Amino acid sequence: MIFGILKPYPSPLISGRGIDLDFPLLAGCLALLGLGLVMITSASSEVAAAQSGNPLYHMYRHLVYVFLGLVACGATMMVPIATWQRMGFMMLLGAFGLLVMVLVPGIGREVNGSMRWIGFSFFNVQPSEIAKVFVVIYLAGYLVRRQTEVRESWMGFFKPFIVLLPMAGLLLMEPDFGATVVMMGAAAAMLFLGGVGLFRFSLMVVLAVVAVFVLVQAQPYRMARLITFTDPWSDQFGSGYQLTQALIAFGRGEWLGVGLGNSVQKQFYLPEAHTDFVFSVLAEELGVVGSLVTIALFVFVTVRALYIGLWAEKAKQFFAAYMAFGLAFLWIGQFLINIGVNVGLLPTKGLTLPFLSYGGSSLVICCACVGLLLRIEWESRTHLGSEEHEFSESDFAEEPAHGR
């Protein structure tokens, strides 16, 4: 019955060509999801057994999040890109509303000194994960509406920051420095690809570096992390504890790892082993080879997402192109920061690894982003799905599979 209702509105899941998806992107993301499930099961077993008496407690919860993520992926694939473009401003207001709500006592939930979650009975929602995607959608619409202004005038360049800076301020009040950096980085990349001149872009980079320096100086704990990560062994049982334990995990893994499930560091040595530092456990159990294969998967899905944006741009679907670029840069930012933290190239920061880390909001939003990218690729390839297109029976005719 549901498919009958949706038939007049083609999608990658419902068409005369059957399931018409970009299978390379889907396969890469499913591989990361599967690897994440395995590593979370392994990394969380000791903690789960001690806290709940069931070593598979976190695995069962993660399976629920995977199911919800797949549902979110399917749902976003059904919605035309034109609909997301129309809803951009409403999504921006929704992002502000969520970020304000999480700071309200009694609504926001504090964990490890940060107010980043809105708690419900069985699960928590992290508004920053939703807000980052909503900002990308809104900014993609802005770049289409004000394309000439963005490319030719200072005002078109500065207007987005009237929105971005207050949102960054709300994120810093939680505090969530990592999400702020990822969101602002993705926005900067979108503005550059939207045609901002090199001089204005360089000025923005300089101002961003100065702002990061000021923000680091403003909080003692941030400065302590910055100093510690350069030499974590100088305070290995204090502020450098997490990083030193992560580096020990990498050292124990060597080339081929100690074997799946045989990590020592996950046994209460490495804090947040199944969330922020799951990559360290992966490196210990699967070694350098497993780590490089995982990084290769990350590189593949992000490059594929960028190519999807390029294909949409060639099809003159500029909103879809900017949105694909923005989503790709959100992933790239989180990949680089999380892995950089794990290997000691960046100061310790609480930021999940997309598709791999334990965390319901992050996983569901990542899967929803996959759905958006699959929809963008399908629309750019078939030229269907936009409001302006008049559908007919021929749109559902059998066609040969695409060769991308």
RANOR-V554140 format. One record per residue. N is the residue number from 0. RES is the residue in one letter. SS is DSSP state (H for helix, E for strand, L for the rest). PSI is psi as a letter, one per 30 degrees, with the letter a starting at -180 (NA if undefined). Layout:
n->N res->RES ss->SS psi->PSI
n->N res->RES ss->SS psi->PSI
This chain:
n->0 res->M ss->L psi->e
n->1 res->I ss->H psi->e
n->2 res->F ss->H psi->e
n->3 res->G ss->H psi->e
n->4 res->I ss->H psi->e
n->5 res->L ss->H psi->f
n->6 res->K ss->L psi->e
n->7 res->P ss->L psi->f
n->8 res->Y ss->L psi->j
n->9 res->P ss->L psi->l
n->10 res->S ss->E psi->l
n->11 res->P ss->L psi->f
n->12 res->L ss->L psi->f
n->13 res->I ss->E psi->j
n->14 res->S ss->L psi->l
n->15 res->G ss->L psi->f
n->16 res->R ss->L psi->g
n->17 res->G ss->L psi->b
n->18 res->I ss->L psi->j
n->19 res->D ss->L psi->i
n->20 res->L ss->L psi->l
n->21 res->D ss->L psi->j
n->22 res->F ss->H psi->e
n->23 res->P ss->H psi->e
n->24 res->L ss->H psi->e
n->25 res->L ss->H psi->e
n->26 res->A ss->H psi->e
n->27 res->G ss->H psi->e
n->28 res->C ss->H psi->e
n->29 res->L ss->H psi->e
n->30 res->A ss->H psi->e
n->31 res->L ss->H psi->e
n->32 res->L ss->H psi->e
n->33 res->G ss->H psi->e
n->34 res->L ss->H psi->e
n->35 res->G ss->H psi->e
n->36 res->L ss->H psi->e
n->37 res->V ss->H psi->e
n->38 res->M ss->H psi->e
n->39 res->I ss->H psi->e
n->40 res->T ss->H psi->e
n->41 res->S ss->H psi->e
n->42 res->A ss->H psi->f
n->43 res->S ss->H psi->f
n->44 res->S ss->H psi->e
n->45 res->E ss->H psi->e
n->46 res->V ss->H psi->e
n->47 res->A ss->H psi->e
n->48 res->A ss->H psi->e
n->49 res->A ss->H psi->e
n->50 res->Q ss->H psi->e
n->51 res->S ss->H psi->f
n->52 res->G ss->L psi->f
n->53 res->N ss->L psi->j
n->54 res->P ss->L psi->f
n->55 res->L ss->L psi->g
n->56 res->Y ss->H psi->e
n->57 res->H ss->H psi->e
n->58 res->M ss->H psi->e
n->59 res->Y ss->H psi->e
n->60 res->R ss->H psi->e
n->61 res->H ss->H psi->e
n->62 res->L ss->H psi->e
n->63 res->V ss->H psi->e
n->64 res->Y ss->H psi->e
n->65 res->V ss->H psi->e
n->66 res->F ss->H psi->e
n->67 res->L ss->H psi->e
n->68 res->G ss->H psi->e
n->69 res->L ss->H psi->e
n->70 res->V ss->H psi->e
n->71 res->A ss->H psi->e
n->72 res->C ss->H psi->e
n->73 res->G ss->H psi->e
n->74 res->A ss->H psi->e
n->75 res->T ss->H psi->f
n->76 res->M ss->H psi->f
n->77 res->M ss->H psi->f
n->78 res->V ss->L psi->k
n->79 res->P ss->L psi->k
n->80 res->I ss->H psi->e
n->81 res->A ss->H psi->e
n->82 res->T ss->H psi->e
n->83 res->W ss->H psi->e
n->84 res->Q ss->H psi->e
n->85 res->R ss->H psi->e
n->86 res->M ss->L psi->g
n->87 res->G ss->H psi->e
n->88 res->F ss->H psi->e
n->89 res->M ss->H psi->e
n->90 res->M ss->H psi->e
n->91 res->L ss->H psi->e
n->92 res->L ss->H psi->e
n->93 res->G ss->H psi->e
n->94 res->A ss->H psi->e
n->95 res->F ss->H psi->e
n->96 res->G ss->H psi->e
n->97 res->L ss->H psi->e
n->98 res->L ss->H psi->f
n->99 res->V ss->H psi->e
n->100 res->M ss->H psi->e
n->101 res->V ss->L psi->f
n->102 res->L ss->L psi->f
n->103 res->V ss->L psi->k
n->104 res->P ss->E psi->k
n->105 res->G ss->L psi->f
n->106 res->I ss->L psi->e
n->107 res->G ss->E psi->k
n->108 res->R ss->E psi->k
n->109 res->E ss->E psi->k
n->110 res->V ss->E psi->k
n->111 res->N ss->L psi->h
n->112 res->G ss->L psi->g
n->113 res->S ss->E psi->k
n->114 res->M ss->E psi->i
n->115 res->R ss->E psi->f
n->116 res->W ss->E psi->k
n->117 res->I ss->E psi->j
n->118 res->G ss->E psi->k
n->119 res->F ss->L psi->a
n->120 res->S ss->L psi->e
n->121 res->F ss->L psi->f
n->122 res->F ss->L psi->l
n->123 res->N ss->E psi->k
n->124 res->V ss->E psi->k
n->125 res->Q ss->L psi->j
n->126 res->P ss->H psi->e
n->127 res->S ss->H psi->e
n->128 res->E ss->H psi->e
n->129 res->I ss->H psi->e
n->130 res->A ss->H psi->e
n->131 res->K ss->H psi->e
n->132 res->V ss->H psi->e
n->133 res->F ss->H psi->e
n->134 res->V ss->H psi->e
n->135 res->V ss->H psi->e
n->136 res->I ss->H psi->e
n->137 res->Y ss->H psi->e
n->138 res->L ss->H psi->e
n->139 res->A ss->H psi->e
n->140 res->G ss->H psi->e
n->141 res->Y ss->H psi->e
n->142 res->L ss->H psi->f
n->143 res->V ss->H psi->e
n->144 res->R ss->H psi->e
n->145 res->R ss->L psi->h
n->146 res->Q ss->H psi->e
n->147 res->T ss->H psi->e
n->148 res->E ss->H psi->e
n->149 res->V ss->H psi->e
n->150 res->R ss->H psi->f
n->151 res->E ss->H psi->f
n->152 res->S ss->L psi->l
n->153 res->W ss->H psi->e
n->154 res->M ss->H psi->e
n->155 res->G ss->H psi->f
n->156 res->F ss->H psi->e
n->157 res->F ss->H psi->f
n->158 res->K ss->H psi->e
n->159 res->P ss->H psi->f
n->160 res->F ss->H psi->f
n->161 res->I ss->H psi->f
n->162 res->V ss->H psi->e
n->163 res->L ss->H psi->e
n->164 res->L ss->H psi->e
n->165 res->P ss->H psi->e
n->166 res->M ss->H psi->e
n->167 res->A ss->H psi->e
n->168 res->G ss->H psi->e
n->169 res->L ss->H psi->e
n->170 res->L ss->H psi->e
n->171 res->L ss->H psi->f
n->172 res->M ss->H psi->f
n->173 res->E ss->H psi->e
n->174 res->P ss->L psi->k
n->175 res->D ss->L psi->i
n->176 res->F ss->H psi->e
n->177 res->G ss->H psi->e
n->178 res->A ss->H psi->e
n->179 res->T ss->H psi->e
n->180 res->V ss->H psi->e
n->181 res->V ss->H psi->e
n->182 res->M ss->H psi->e
n->183 res->M ss->H psi->e
n->184 res->G ss->H psi->e
n->185 res->A ss->H psi->e
n->186 res->A ss->H psi->e
n->187 res->A ss->H psi->e
n->188 res->A ss->H psi->e
n->189 res->M ss->H psi->e
n->190 res->L ss->H psi->e
n->191 res->F ss->H psi->e
n->192 res->L ss->H psi->f
n->193 res->G ss->L psi->f
n->194 res->G ss->L psi->g
n->195 res->V ss->L psi->k
n->196 res->G ss->L psi->l
n->197 res->L ss->H psi->e
n->198 res->F ss->H psi->e
n->199 res->R ss->H psi->e
n->200 res->F ss->H psi->e
n->201 res->S ss->H psi->e
n->202 res->L ss->H psi->e
n->203 res->M ss->H psi->e
n->204 res->V ss->H psi->e
n->205 res->V ss->H psi->e
n->206 res->L ss->H psi->e
n->207 res->A ss->H psi->e
n->208 res->V ss->H psi->e
n->209 res->V ss->H psi->e
n->210 res->A ss->H psi->e
n->211 res->V ss->H psi->e
n->212 res->F ss->H psi->e
n->213 res->V ss->H psi->e
n->214 res->L ss->H psi->e
n->215 res->V ss->H psi->e
n->216 res->Q ss->H psi->f
n->217 res->A ss->H psi->f
n->218 res->Q ss->L psi->k
n->219 res->P ss->H psi->e
n->220 res->Y ss->H psi->e
n->221 res->R ss->H psi->e
n->222 res->M ss->H psi->e
n->223 res->A ss->H psi->e
n->224 res->R ss->H psi->e
n->225 res->L ss->H psi->e
n->226 res->I ss->H psi->e
n->227 res->T ss->H psi->e
n->228 res->F ss->H psi->f
n->229 res->T ss->H psi->f
n->230 res->D ss->L psi->i
n->231 res->P ss->H psi->f
n->232 res->W ss->H psi->f
n->233 res->S ss->H psi->f
n->234 res->D ss->H psi->h
n->235 res->Q ss->L psi->f
n->236 res->F ss->L psi->g
n->237 res->G ss->L psi->c
n->238 res->S ss->L psi->f
n->239 res->G ss->L psi->g
n->240 res->Y ss->H psi->e
n->241 res->Q ss->H psi->e
n->242 res->L ss->H psi->e
n->243 res->T ss->H psi->e
n->244 res->Q ss->H psi->e
n->245 res->A ss->H psi->e
n->246 res->L ss->H psi->e
n->247 res->I ss->H psi->e
n->248 res->A ss->H psi->e
n->249 res->F ss->H psi->e
n->250 res->G ss->H psi->e
n->251 res->R ss->H psi->f
n->252 res->G ss->H psi->e
n->253 res->E ss->L psi->b
n->254 res->W ss->L psi->e
n->255 res->L ss->L psi->f
n->256 res->G ss->L psi->l
n->257 res->V ss->L psi->f
n->258 res->G ss->L psi->k
n->259 res->L ss->L psi->k
n->260 res->G ss->L psi->f
n->261 res->N ss->L psi->g
n->262 res->S ss->L psi->k
n->263 res->V ss->L psi->e
n->264 res->Q ss->L psi->f
n->265 res->K ss->L psi->f
n->266 res->Q ss->L psi->i
n->267 res->F ss->L psi->g
n->268 res->Y ss->L psi->e
n->269 res->L ss->L psi->j
n->270 res->P ss->L psi->k
n->271 res->E ss->L psi->h
n->272 res->A ss->L psi->f
n->273 res->H ss->L psi->g
n->274 res->T ss->L psi->c
n->275 res->D ss->L psi->f
n->276 res->F ss->L psi->h
n->277 res->V ss->H psi->f
n->278 res->F ss->H psi->e
n->279 res->S ss->H psi->e
n->280 res->V ss->H psi->e
n->281 res->L ss->H psi->e
n->282 res->A ss->H psi->e
n->283 res->E ss->H psi->e
n->284 res->E ss->H psi->e
n->285 res->L ss->H psi->f
n->286 res->G ss->H psi->a
n->287 res->V ss->H psi->e
n->288 res->V ss->H psi->e
n->289 res->G ss->H psi->e
n->290 res->S ss->H psi->e
n->291 res->L ss->H psi->e
n->292 res->V ss->H psi->e
n->293 res->T ss->H psi->e
n->294 res->I ss->H psi->e
n->295 res->A ss->H psi->e
n->296 res->L ss->H psi->e
n->297 res->F ss->H psi->e
n->298 res->V ss->H psi->e
n->299 res->F ss->H psi->e
n->300 res->V ss->H psi->e
n->301 res->T ss->H psi->e
n->302 res->V ss->H psi->e
n->303 res->R ss->H psi->e
n->304 res->A ss->H psi->e
n->305 res->L ss->H psi->e
n->306 res->Y ss->H psi->e
n->307 res->I ss->H psi->e
n->308 res->G ss->H psi->e
n->309 res->L ss->H psi->e
n->310 res->W ss->H psi->e
n->311 res->A ss->H psi->e
n->312 res->E ss->H psi->e
n->313 res->K ss->H psi->e
n->314 res->A ss->L psi->g
n->315 res->K ss->L psi->g
n->316 res->Q ss->L psi->i
n->317 res->F ss->H psi->e
n->318 res->F ss->H psi->e
n->319 res->A ss->H psi->e
n->320 res->A ss->H psi->e
n->321 res->Y ss->H psi->e
n->322 res->M ss->H psi->e
n->323 res->A ss->H psi->e
n->324 res->F ss->H psi->e
n->325 res->G ss->H psi->e
n->326 res->L ss->H psi->e
n->327 res->A ss->H psi->e
n->328 res->F ss->H psi->f
n->329 res->L ss->H psi->e
n->330 res->W ss->H psi->e
n->331 res->I ss->H psi->e
n->332 res->G ss->H psi->e
n->333 res->Q ss->H psi->e
n->334 res->F ss->H psi->e
n->335 res->L ss->H psi->e
n->336 res->I ss->H psi->e
n->337 res->N ss->H psi->e
n->338 res->I ss->H psi->e
n->339 res->G ss->H psi->e
n->340 res->V ss->H psi->e
n->341 res->N ss->H psi->e
n->342 res->V ss->H psi->g
n->343 res->G ss->L psi->g
n->344 res->L ss->L psi->f
n->345 res->L ss->L psi->l
n->346 res->P ss->L psi->l
n->347 res->T ss->L psi->k
n->348 res->K ss->L psi->k
n->349 res->G ss->L psi->j
n->350 res->L ss->L psi->k
n->351 res->T ss->L psi->l
n->352 res->L ss->L psi->j
n->353 res->P ss->L psi->k
n->354 res->F ss->L psi->f
n->355 res->L ss->L psi->e
n->356 res->S ss->L psi->l
n->357 res->Y ss->L psi->k
n->358 res->G ss->L psi->j
n->359 res->G ss->H psi->e
n->360 res->S ss->H psi->e
n->361 res->S ss->H psi->e
n->362 res->L ss->H psi->e
n->363 res->V ss->H psi->e
n->364 res->I ss->H psi->e
n->365 res->C ss->H psi->e
n->366 res->C ss->H psi->e
n->367 res->A ss->H psi->e
n->368 res->C ss->H psi->e
n->369 res->V ss->H psi->e
n->370 res->G ss->H psi->e
n->371 res->L ss->H psi->e
n->372 res->L ss->H psi->e
n->373 res->L ss->H psi->e
n->374 res->R ss->H psi->e
n->375 res->I ss->H psi->e
n->376 res->E ss->H psi->e
n->377 res->W ss->H psi->e
n->378 res->E ss->H psi->e
n->379 res->S ss->H psi->f
n->380 res->R ss->H psi->e
n->381 res->T ss->H psi->f
n->382 res->H ss->L psi->g
n->383 res->L ss->L psi->l
n->384 res->G ss->L psi->f
n->385 res->S ss->L psi->l
n->386 res->E ss->L psi->e
n->387 res->E ss->L psi->f
n->388 res->H ss->L psi->k
n->389 res->E ss->L psi->j
n->390 res->F ss->L psi->k
n->391 res->S ss->L psi->l
n->392 res->E ss->H psi->f
n->393 res->S ss->H psi->f
n->394 res->D ss->H psi->f
n->395 res->F ss->H psi->g
n->396 res->A ss->L psi->l
n->397 res->E ss->L psi->k
n->398 res->E ss->L psi->l
n->399 res->P ss->L psi->l
n->400 res->A ss->L psi->k
n->401 res->H ss->L psi->l
n->402 res->G ss->L psi->g
n->403 res->R ss->L psi->NA
